[in-house]
Amino acid sequence: MQQQNITGGNMAHGKKWVLTPEILETIKDCAIKGVTEANIARIVGLHPTAFSTKKKEYPEIEEVIKQSQAGGE
C-alpha cells in the first residue's frame, strides 16, 4: 500500500487534524489488510504517538480497528 497523507495539510504548519469519514474508511481498510497501527498513523498524517492520543479522543477509531481486525464490517 502506498503511503499517503489524506489530511490535506502538514501538521507542522498548524493544521488541526480532524477525523473525517474518509479517514475512518482509510483506517478501516488498512486494519483489514493487517497494516500496523504505526503505519496507519503515518498514512493518515499522524505520528504514532499522536495517533494513540487521537484514539482516545475519537473512540470510533479504536472500534473500527477492532472490528476490522476481527473480520467484521
Secondary structure by P-SEA (a helix, b strand, c coil): cccccccccccccbbbbbbcaaaaaaaaaaaaacccaaaaaaaacccaaaaaaaaaacaaaaaaaaaaaaccc
